[in-house]
Every structure is written in structure tokens, then in C-alpha cells.
């Protein structure tokens, strides 16, 4: 058992990647299995892809299935990002526009950098 001041006594990880206390109760429920999955390179890649797909959906402000420079500007503006950061992110993300149509489809947006 692991005993550290200020941290509950921990026995082991169960099969789902959740921390279990010595008494058998779950110590960490939220994101427990995702934490362990992130140690496996293939699983980490899946998690990264899932995160990028969620980000794509959030940044597709007009809901047309693409992320345009205007979508990028609007999304980052909603987050109160500084204008210089918006310009850099817009330029960086648009380098993924493989077909040159001026907007990013999900595949282009989610490509590993």
C-alpha cells in the first residue's frame, strides 16, 4: 500500500484504471482509465484524435463542417485571446489546408502536427 501524507491510502488500480483504496472503494473515478490509456502510445494517439475532433466541432462556429479562418478568429475571440495570438494560430492552423480551398475539413484539422 502507498501511504503519503495528505493522499488517501491506495491499494491498486482496478481493471478499468481506477484507483482503489485498501477498503475496496474507488479513490479516483473521473478520468481514471484515460490516465492509464495515455501511457500506451496507440491509446494516446486515439485520445489525441478524440480531443482534436472535439476541438474541430467547437471551432466550426458556423456549423458548415469546415473550420475557416473566420471560424478560428471567432472561436479564439470568444475565449478573449489576444489579437496577435489569433493571427499566429490562424496562420499555423491554415498550414494544414492540404487541398488549398481556404478552409479545413475534419481530416485536415485533426492531422498530427
N, C-alpha and C positions, 0 to 999 in steps of 0.2 A: 504494500500500500504506500501511496505517496502522501506524505504529510508536510505541508508547507504552511507557515503562519499566514492566516487570512484566506486560505484556499481550502475548500472542503476536502476531506479525505476521499481519495479516489481509488477505486479498485482496478478498473479496466475499461476498455472500450467494448461495447457490445458489437454484434454483427452489423448493426446499422451505423456504426461510427459514433455512437453517443457515449459520453462518459457515464459510468455507472458508479455510484457510491458503494462503500463497503456494505451498506444496508440493502443494496439492490435497487435503490431509487435512481432515476436519471438525474445527473448533475447538469448536463448540457443537452438541451433538446434542440433549440434552434440552430440550424446550420451545422449540426454535428457531423453528419455524413458528408456534406460538401467540403468540410475542412479536411477530412481524410482523403476524399476523392482528389483534392487538389495536389496531393503528393504524387499521384500516378500521372506521368506525362500525358498519356492518352486521355485520361479523365479530365486533366487540367485543360487540355485543348477543347474538350466538349463544353466545359464550364465557361471558358473564354468565348466560345462561339455563341453559347446561350446569352451571355452578357452583351455581346455585340448585337445580337438580334433584338434584344430588348431596347438597347440604345438606338438602333435603327428605327424601331417603331416610335420611340419617344421623339426622335428628331425629324420624323416625317410629319411636320407640322400640318401641312395641307391634306395629308392622307391619300396622296396620289400613288403611293407605292415607290416613291423615289425620295432621296434626300438631295435637295438642290442647294446652291449657295445661299438662297434666301431662307431656306429651312434652317440651315446651320446658323445663320445670323439671328434668326428669330428665336431658335431654341437657346442659344447661348445668351441672347439678350434677356430672355425670361429669367435666366439664372444670374442676371446682373454682372455678366463677365465684362471686363474692360474691353474697349473697342480694339486695342492692339492685340489682345488675346483672341478675339473673334476673328480678326483678319488673319492671324497666323494659323488658327485651327481650320478656317475655311480653306486657305491655301493648301495646308497639309492634307486635309481630307480629300480635296478635289484632285490630288495627285493619283488617287485610286480610280479615277474615271477612265477605265480601260477602253471603252468604246467611243470616247470623245463627244458624248451627247450633252455634256454640260450638267449632268446630274448623276447621282449614284444609285444604282439598283442595290438590292439587299446583298447580292453576291459581291459586288464591288466594295460596298461599305464594310462588309464583315471579313474581308480578306486580311490575313495576318500581316502585321507590319514588320 
